[in-house]
Structures are given as structure tokens and as C-alpha cells.
């Protein structure tokens, strides 16, 4: 079955792609960044994006019908053993226009892309604040399972603007090839 989304690797040489990664993070900054990570300004977000592009694998998801960017998938801390990626952390920022069924399709298509273009992946992990119900549902829908909880690991502002500690949950998808 043909993929609905293609993926292009982002480098710092492509201003338009870097700008798009920034836009996707800025669009969801209140959902992505916590107070504990020290990101609170546009400049902090840009520094974060530059760091991710230069030190991790950053892929933009491209809608094959419209040729528009639908999201960004970042693979952090990639570890390779025995000709496979034994472990990698995954970070997602999906454009609001693609939330819902299309965000699941993006994830399924990134798996297909990885199988076609990379080494096999044995284990993907995602760390999610326990209050981010949308991402948790998305992860479960595409096969991730909860592995544990880090108590009071991230700080977010609540609806009243007060800083509050939240648990961070660890989800994983282990060896899809079986």
C-alpha cells in the first residue's frame, strides 16, 4: 500500500525546512515544552530546534497529495547494535491540521519509511507528560505500551497559570517485526 506521507531529513542547510520545524514546535509550544526544560521564549525554541537538527535525526512528514508539511518526527539518542537500531527516543510534533486519523497515518507511514530506508528498529520510546492525553491516546492507538512512570518529573502551568508538577510516563514500541 502506498504511503500518504513521505519524509525528508532536515539539515541546518535548508532554511525553509528549519523554519517549518520551528513553526511546528511553536504551534504546540504549550503542549511540548515544560518549565523544567528551560524553554520559555521564541529564541529558546529556535535553539532547541537547531540542537535537534544538528545532533539528532529530524524528519519532516510531507503530505504526498498537497506537498505540505504535516509534522516532524525526531529520533533522539539512537543506539545501534548488531545491524539494527536497538533503541531510539521518538519525539513528535504534528500540525493541528493533521490531528486525529491523519496523525496515526503519519506514524504508520514513518514506520514504513524507516523499514525502507534505515536499519530495522527494535525499540522506540516516548516520554510523555501524564496530562497530555491526546499524545497518550495516539501512542496507544499505534501500538505503544506504557512501561513506567516517573513521579513529579515535569513542570507545567495549570489552567490558572500556576506551576504544577506532573508525572512523566514512558511508552515503548518494541520489535514491530514480530
N, C-alpha and C positions, 0 to 999 in steps of 0.2 A: 504494500500500500504506500502510495506516495505521501511524503511529508507535507504538511500545510505550512511548516515553518522551517526556514533554513537558518544557519548560524554562521556568523563571521567573527573571527578573532579580532579583538580590539588591541591596537597598539597606540602608543603615545604619538606616533607619526600622523595619525588620522584625526585631525581636529574635529570633524563632523561626528565621528563615532565617539570620541571622548566627550563631546558636548551632549550627545544623546545618553550616554551612561550617567552623566551628571544630572540631566533632566529627569531620568527615571528615578534616581535616588532622591532628588529634590521634591518630586511629585509626591513621594511617600515618606518624606523625612521623619514625620512624627510616628510612623509605624516601624521604621527601620532602626533609627538611632536611639540609644538610651543615654541618659545623663552620665552614666558611669564611663562611657567611652569617650567623653570629651568633645563630642561633635555637637555644636550648637549654632554655628554660623554658616553662611554660604561658602566662605573660604575654607572652613573645616571640611565641608562636604567635598569640595574640589580636591583638597589634599588627600582625603580618603580615596576618592576615585582614582587619582593619579597613582597612589600607592597600590591599589588593587590591580590596575592595568599593568604597572611595571613589575610587580612581584608575583602575581597570580595569573591564572588563565581566565580571561574575561571574554565571554561570547555574547554578542548581540543576537537576539532572535528576530528574524526578518519574516514578516508575513509574505508568503510567496504570491498571494493574489494581489495585494496592494503595494508591495515592496516597502511597507512602513515598518519601523522598529516596534516590536511588540513587548520586548522585555530584555533583561540582561541576566545571564547566569554566570556566576563567578565560582571557580573551583579553587579553594584555598588549601594550603598545606598538603599538596599532592605527594603521596608516597608510593614509590614503585618498587615492586618485588616480584621476581620470577615472571617477568614479561606481562605484568598486569598492574593496574593501579590498585594497590592493596587498600588504600584509604584516601579519601578526599572530603573536605568540608564543602558543602554547597551553600551558596547564598543567592537568593532570587529577588529581583525587583521586576514585577510585571506591570506594564502600563494599565491604568484603570480601565481603558477601553477593552482590555483583553481579560479582565477578571471573569471568573465563572468557568464555563466549559472550555473556553479557549486557553485558559491558563493550564488546565490539565493536558490539553493537546500540546502546548509548548513543552511541558515536561516530558511527555511521551516522545515527542519528536527530538528532544535533546538526547534522550537515551539512544534513539536510532542513529542520530548523527555521531554520537560517541562510538557506537559499535562499528560504524562505517569508517571513521577517521582516526580513532585513537586506539590505545590498548584497552583490553577489557577492564571493566571496573568491578572490583569485588565488593567495595563498601563505600557508600556515600553517607555522610552525616549532615544533619542540620540542627542548629541550636536556635530555639525559638522562645521568646518570652511567653510565659503561660497565658498572658492576656491577649495574645494575637490569635484569636480563634479562627480567622479566615485562613491564615497560613497553616495552622494545625490541621484544619479540615482538608485543605489541599494536599498536604503531605500524606495524610491517611488515605485519601482517595487514590493517590498514585502509588501506594504500597509501602510507605514508610511506617515503621512501628516505633512506639516510644520505648526508649531504653532506660531513661532515668530522669531525675530532676535535681537541679542544683538550687537549693533553697536560697531565697533572697539574693540572687546573683545579678540582677539588673535593676536599674532605677528608671522609672518613667514618671511623668507628671500625670496625675489623675484628672478627671473631668473638671475638677475645681482648681487645677493648676498647682497642686501640691505634689512634691516629690514623694514617691512611694516605691518601696522595694517589691519586686515581683520575682517569682520563681522562673528559672530558665529550664526548658525541657529539651532533652536530647532525643532526636529521632534518627533512625537509620534505615537504610535500604541495603540489604546485604545480598550479594550474589544473585542478581536477577536471572542469570543464565541457567539456573537450575530449574 
